[in-house]
Amino acid sequence: MNFDKLKFDNLLNKIKQEGWEVDLGKHVSDETITELENELNVCLPGSYKQFLKVYGLIHISGTYIAGIYNDDITEKSEGTVVYETLKFRADTRTQGRADFIVLSSDGQEWYLGIDVTGGECKVVGFDTLSKTFVDQNISFVEYLEQFLKDQI
């Protein structure tokens, strides 16, 4: 499935029309994406790079897809991929898995992210209680589309 900016923009507009607060980060440069990959020591899938270039991050009334805020990876606050991923790696229940970047978290027992072991990569969840990964979607693009549709 390809990254369809028009489809995602239309979904975001519908969400706004429903009265939800939508915050988007700014476009992320190729240089910043390279910095991010170096900071987290991962190779990001193309679809997530495209998401960063187009939206940076998405926050919708308390839910989010982590990314980069204002093209600045040094911003390490809730909802940024660096903060969320480093928090995951520091959580002793996760065994510090380095091939997983966090897209969102409930802050206690559940992390959702991308398994970056190769290719376009799949979105998976991690349950800290059972210490297991659970497949969620085939690709980041499918996850993004479902995330936006769930807000409408």
Secondary structure as UniProt FT lines:
FT   HELIX           5..17
FT   TURN            18..19
FT   STRAND          22..24
FT   HELIX           30..40
FT   HELIX           46..54
FT   STRAND          58..60
FT   TURN            61..62
FT   STRAND          63..65
FT   TURN            70..71
FT   TURN            73..74
FT   TURN            78..79
FT   HELIX           81..90
FT   HELIX           92..94
FT   TURN            95..96
FT   TURN            98..99
FT   STRAND          100..105
FT   STRAND          110..115
FT   TURN            119..120
FT   STRAND          122..127
FT   TURN            128..131
FT   STRAND          132..137
FT   HELIX           140..150
//
